[in-house]
């Protein structure tokens, strides 16, 4: 394993987890908006 390969792997994992976290936060905020409108 070269250093560049490890760095690329870390960047890839960060992007994947960052996207996953962003989609979860987006879904939660969407559902919160809906519950506010209904009440």
Buried (B, 14 or more C-beta within 10 A) or exposed (E): EEEEEEEEEEEEEEEEEEEEEEEEEEEEEEEEEEEEEEE
